[in-house]
Amino acid sequence: MFDQTAERYATFGLVAKLPSEIIDGIWGIIDDDLQGVVTLPRVLQFALIARHGQVTAVFDDQQGSIFEFDLPFNYDRAYPETIAVLDDGHYQTMMLLDELQA
């Protein structure tokens, strides 16, 4: 799961609400900070919070560990609170949480 050579996408709904730099930053977190450190399920969820005016992505591995990653981008209250990343075995898609449940 979450092989960085797989095809990756972001939904139009997410792209409309979150800058591409932050989307790319979250892909980087998956590849550089989570892969090989924790077992990644089929669906990942990241909370986006403000810390000192910057974006912090929070990942809960559901095994008792919470990881926080500060990104060098200004936070905007219009950003979604939570995003999801789905690996269906063929494609990886980042989306708004409500798009996952649709």
Residue frames as a rotation matrix with the C-alpha (Angstrom) as fourth column:
MET 1
0.574 0.819 0.000 0.00
0.819 -0.574 0.000 0.00
0.000 0.000 -1.000 0.00
PHE 2
0.933 -0.061 -0.356 0.99
-0.022 -0.993 0.112 3.56
-0.360 -0.097 -0.928 -0.74
ASP 3
0.058 -0.882 0.468 3.79
0.864 0.279 0.418 2.84
-0.499 0.381 0.778 -3.16
GLN 4
0.081 -0.032 -0.996 5.04
-0.021 -0.999 0.030 6.22
-0.997 0.019 -0.081 -4.35
THR 5
-0.911 -0.393 -0.128 5.37
-0.141 0.005 0.990 4.93
-0.388 0.920 -0.060 -7.92
ALA 6
-0.372 0.859 0.353 1.60
0.870 0.455 -0.191 4.32
-0.324 0.236 -0.916 -8.16
GLU 7
-0.482 0.310 0.820 -0.66
0.440 -0.724 0.532 6.77
0.758 0.617 0.213 -9.95
ARG 8
-0.566 0.214 -0.796 -1.79
0.744 -0.284 -0.605 9.52
-0.355 -0.935 0.002 -7.60
TYR 9
-0.337 0.575 0.746 -4.71
0.500 -0.562 0.659 11.90
0.798 0.595 -0.099 -7.85
ALA 10
-0.872 0.288 -0.397 -6.52
0.232 -0.471 -0.851 14.57
-0.432 -0.834 0.344 -5.90
THR 11
-0.093 0.927 0.364 -10.24
0.981 0.148 -0.126 15.12
-0.170 0.345 -0.923 -6.36
PHE 12
-0.316 0.085 0.945 -11.59
0.468 -0.852 0.233 18.37
0.825 0.516 0.230 -7.80
GLY 13
0.749 0.662 0.019 -13.35
0.272 -0.334 0.903 18.97
0.604 -0.671 -0.430 -4.49
LEU 14
0.550 -0.627 -0.552 -10.05
0.732 0.043 0.680 18.86
-0.402 -0.778 0.483 -2.61
VAL 15
-0.420 -0.763 0.492 -8.13
0.906 -0.389 0.170 20.90
0.061 0.517 0.854 -5.18
ALA 16
0.111 0.561 0.820 -10.80
0.407 -0.779 0.478 23.61
0.907 0.281 -0.315 -4.93
LYS 17
0.917 0.370 0.151 -10.21
0.000 -0.377 0.926 23.92
0.400 -0.849 -0.345 -1.17
LEU 18
0.699 -0.715 0.009 -6.53
0.148 0.157 0.976 23.13
-0.699 -0.682 0.216 -0.62
PRO 19
0.539 -0.544 -0.643 -3.45
-0.815 -0.530 -0.235 24.51
-0.213 0.651 -0.729 -2.44
SER 20
0.826 -0.229 -0.515 -1.38
-0.143 0.798 -0.585 22.06
0.545 0.557 0.627 -4.44
GLU 21
-0.185 -0.954 0.234 1.67
-0.542 -0.100 -0.835 22.75
0.820 -0.281 -0.498 -2.25
ILE 22
-0.209 0.186 0.960 -0.14
-0.944 0.217 -0.248 21.34
-0.255 -0.958 0.130 0.78
ILE 23
0.861 0.508 -0.023 -1.44
-0.486 0.809 -0.332 18.37
-0.150 0.297 0.943 -1.21
ASP 24
0.480 -0.772 -0.417 2.13
-0.170 0.385 -0.907 17.65
0.861 0.506 0.053 -2.35
GLY 25
-0.345 -0.605 0.718 3.34
-0.813 -0.190 -0.550 18.11
0.469 -0.774 -0.426 1.24
ILE 26
0.313 0.536 0.784 0.95
-0.829 0.556 -0.050 15.42
-0.463 -0.635 0.618 2.46
TRP 27
0.929 -0.098 -0.356 2.12
-0.150 0.781 -0.606 13.02
0.338 0.617 0.711 -0.27
GLY 28
0.021 -0.997 0.072 5.63
-0.394 -0.075 -0.916 13.75
0.919 -0.009 -0.394 0.98
ILE 29
-0.142 0.015 0.990 4.63
-0.988 0.062 -0.143 12.95
-0.064 -0.998 0.006 4.56
ILE 30
0.831 0.502 0.238 3.24
-0.477 0.865 -0.158 9.60
-0.285 0.018 0.958 3.42
ASP 31
0.795 -0.536 -0.285 6.39
0.031 0.504 -0.863 8.76
0.606 0.677 0.418 1.43
ASP 32
-0.053 -0.967 0.249 9.10
-0.169 -0.237 -0.957 10.18
0.984 -0.093 -0.151 3.65
ASP 33
-0.542 -0.177 0.822 7.73
-0.763 -0.308 -0.569 10.01
0.354 -0.935 0.032 7.18
LEU 34
0.212 0.736 0.643 5.08
-0.898 0.406 -0.168 7.29
-0.385 -0.542 0.747 7.44
GLN 35
0.775 0.065 -0.629 5.99
-0.447 0.760 -0.472 4.62
0.447 0.647 0.618 4.88
GLY 36
0.074 -0.767 -0.637 8.06
0.167 0.640 -0.750 1.95
0.983 -0.051 0.176 6.63
VAL 37
-0.797 -0.317 0.514 7.47
-0.395 -0.370 -0.841 3.50
0.457 -0.873 0.169 10.06
VAL 38
-0.439 0.749 0.496 3.87
-0.521 0.238 -0.820 2.46
-0.732 -0.618 0.286 10.63
THR 39
-0.726 0.337 0.599 1.56
0.607 0.725 0.327 0.01
-0.324 0.601 -0.730 8.93
LEU 40
-0.800 0.424 -0.426 -0.56
-0.506 -0.857 0.099 2.05
-0.323 0.294 0.900 6.57
PRO 41
-0.244 0.802 0.545 -4.19
0.349 0.597 -0.722 0.99
-0.905 0.014 -0.425 6.10
ARG 42
-0.288 0.246 0.925 -6.10
0.957 0.110 0.269 1.40
-0.036 0.963 -0.267 2.86
VAL 43
0.495 0.506 0.706 -7.50
0.463 -0.842 0.278 4.74
0.735 0.189 -0.651 4.01
LEU 44
-0.543 -0.669 -0.507 -5.47
0.828 -0.329 -0.453 7.41
0.136 -0.666 0.733 5.77
GLN 45
0.653 0.708 0.268 -6.95
0.626 -0.704 0.336 10.46
0.427 -0.052 -0.903 7.46
PHE 46
-0.585 -0.806 -0.091 -5.13
0.759 -0.504 -0.412 13.68
0.286 -0.310 0.907 8.20
ALA 47
0.619 0.648 -0.444 -6.49
0.753 -0.651 0.098 16.51
-0.225 -0.395 -0.891 10.32
LEU 48
-0.210 -0.639 0.740 -5.32
0.685 -0.636 -0.355 19.95
0.698 0.432 0.571 9.25
ILE 49
0.636 0.364 -0.681 -4.80
0.764 -0.426 0.485 22.34
-0.113 -0.828 -0.549 12.13
ALA 50
0.621 -0.424 0.660 -3.24
-0.053 -0.862 -0.504 25.76
0.782 0.278 -0.558 12.66
ARG 51
0.591 -0.539 -0.600 -0.02
0.770 0.155 0.620 26.04
-0.241 -0.828 0.506 14.63
HIS 52
-0.169 -0.639 -0.751 1.59
0.354 -0.750 0.558 29.47
-0.920 -0.171 0.353 14.82
GLY 53
0.242 0.400 -0.884 -0.30
-0.576 -0.674 -0.463 30.43
-0.781 0.621 0.067 11.67
GLN 54
-0.569 -0.510 -0.646 1.11
-0.822 0.376 0.428 27.51
0.024 0.774 -0.633 9.70
VAL 55
0.505 0.730 -0.459 -0.47
-0.731 0.645 0.223 24.22
0.459 0.223 0.860 8.59
THR 56
-0.618 -0.569 0.543 0.12
-0.742 0.651 -0.163 21.14
-0.261 -0.503 -0.824 10.74
ALA 57
0.105 0.588 -0.802 -1.04
-0.668 0.639 0.381 17.77
0.737 0.495 0.460 9.40
VAL 58
-0.336 -0.116 0.935 -2.00
-0.884 0.382 -0.271 15.34
-0.325 -0.917 -0.231 12.15
PHE 59
-0.046 0.244 -0.969 -2.07
-0.578 0.785 0.225 11.58
0.815 0.570 0.104 11.51
ASP 60
0.036 0.152 0.988 -3.46
-0.913 0.406 -0.029 9.05
-0.405 -0.901 0.153 14.00
ASP 61
-0.646 -0.398 -0.651 -2.27
-0.680 0.687 0.255 5.53
0.346 0.608 -0.715 13.18
GLN 62
0.399 0.916 -0.034 -5.18
-0.744 0.345 0.572 4.01
0.536 -0.203 0.820 15.17
GLN 63
0.360 -0.367 -0.858 -2.59
0.434 0.880 -0.194 1.97
0.826 -0.302 0.476 17.10
GLY 64
0.692 -0.006 -0.722 -2.03
0.706 -0.202 0.679 4.56
-0.150 -0.979 -0.136 19.82
SER 65
-0.400 -0.877 -0.266 0.43
0.727 -0.480 0.491 6.88
-0.558 0.004 0.830 18.06
ILE 66
0.823 0.568 -0.012 -0.29
0.468 -0.688 -0.555 10.37
-0.323 0.451 -0.832 16.80
PHE 67
-0.296 -0.920 0.256 2.13
0.900 -0.179 0.397 12.03
-0.319 0.348 0.881 14.40
GLU 68
0.747 0.477 -0.462 2.16
0.325 -0.869 -0.372 15.78
-0.579 0.127 -0.805 13.74
PHE 69
-0.183 -0.771 0.610 3.91
0.958 0.000 0.288 17.28
-0.222 0.637 0.738 10.74
ASP 70
0.265 0.191 -0.945 4.45
0.152 -0.976 -0.155 21.01
-0.952 -0.103 -0.288 10.41
LEU 71
0.188 -0.133 0.973 4.25
0.980 0.085 -0.178 22.24
-0.059 0.987 0.147 6.84
PRO 72
-0.634 -0.572 -0.520 5.80
0.566 -0.802 0.191 25.55
-0.527 -0.173 0.832 5.76
PHE 73
-0.634 0.509 0.582 2.54
0.432 -0.391 0.813 27.01
0.641 0.767 0.028 4.49
ASN 74
-0.868 0.372 0.329 0.16
-0.495 -0.700 -0.515 29.55
0.038 -0.610 0.791 5.98
TYR 75
-0.733 0.680 0.017 -3.03
0.632 0.691 -0.350 28.13
-0.249 -0.246 -0.937 7.44
ASP 76
-0.789 0.606 0.101 -6.39
-0.473 -0.704 0.529 29.32
0.392 0.370 0.843 6.16
ARG 77
-0.615 0.603 0.507 -9.61
-0.435 0.277 -0.857 28.70
-0.657 -0.748 0.092 8.09
ALA 78
0.310 0.748 -0.587 -11.26
-0.916 0.069 -0.396 27.78
-0.256 0.660 0.706 4.78
TYR 79
-0.576 -0.565 -0.590 -9.11
-0.691 0.722 -0.017 24.66
0.436 0.398 -0.807 4.51
PRO 80
0.428 0.734 -0.528 -10.91
-0.287 0.664 0.690 21.37
0.857 -0.144 0.494 5.21
GLU 81
0.452 -0.205 0.868 -10.56
-0.889 -0.021 0.458 20.08
-0.075 -0.978 -0.192 8.77
THR 82
-0.007 -0.391 0.920 -9.88
-0.252 0.891 0.377 16.51
-0.968 -0.229 -0.105 7.66
ILE 83
0.174 0.028 -0.984 -8.78
-0.983 0.063 -0.172 14.91
0.057 0.998 0.039 4.42
ALA 84
0.574 0.048 0.818 -8.66
-0.210 0.973 0.090 11.27
-0.792 -0.224 0.568 3.38
VAL 85
-0.200 -0.636 -0.745 -6.22
-0.976 0.062 0.209 9.37
-0.087 0.769 -0.633 1.19
LEU 86
0.640 0.542 0.544 -7.41
-0.445 0.839 -0.313 6.12
-0.626 -0.042 0.778 -0.37
ASP 87
-0.570 -0.725 -0.388 -5.20
-0.795 0.366 0.485 3.42
-0.209 0.584 -0.784 -1.87
ASP 88
0.493 0.859 0.138 -7.48
-0.763 0.503 -0.405 1.05
-0.417 0.094 0.904 -3.78
GLY 89
0.304 -0.473 0.827 -4.59
0.205 0.880 0.427 -1.13
-0.930 0.040 0.365 -4.96
HIS 90
0.253 -0.178 0.951 -4.41
0.967 0.061 -0.246 0.56
-0.014 0.982 0.188 -8.36
TYR 91
-0.017 -0.149 0.989 -4.64
0.316 -0.939 -0.136 4.29
0.949 0.310 0.063 -7.67
GLN 92
-0.442 -0.095 -0.892 -4.10
0.886 -0.203 -0.417 6.58
-0.141 -0.975 0.174 -4.72
THR 93
-0.102 0.531 0.841 -6.56
0.488 -0.710 0.507 9.41
0.867 0.462 -0.187 -4.33
MET 94
-0.859 -0.127 -0.495 -6.56
0.490 -0.478 -0.728 12.31
-0.145 -0.869 0.473 -1.89
MET 95
-0.328 0.853 0.406 -10.00
0.413 -0.257 0.874 13.74
0.850 0.454 -0.267 -1.20
LEU 96
-0.407 0.371 0.835 -12.28
-0.791 -0.600 -0.119 15.56
0.457 -0.709 0.538 1.17
LEU 97
-0.925 0.022 0.380 -13.54
-0.242 0.737 -0.631 13.29
-0.295 -0.675 -0.676 3.93
ASP 98
-0.031 0.996 0.089 -17.16
-0.418 0.068 -0.906 13.57
-0.908 -0.065 0.414 2.77
GLU 99
0.187 0.023 -0.982 -16.11
-0.976 0.118 -0.184 12.45
0.112 0.993 0.044 -0.73
LEU 100
-0.839 -0.524 -0.148 -14.80
-0.486 0.843 -0.229 9.21
0.245 -0.120 -0.962 0.76
GLN 101
-0.732 0.602 0.319 -18.18
0.004 0.472 -0.882 8.49
-0.681 -0.644 -0.348 2.33
ALA 102
-0.065 0.742 -0.667 -20.12
-0.836 -0.405 -0.370 9.31
-0.545 0.534 0.646 -0.84
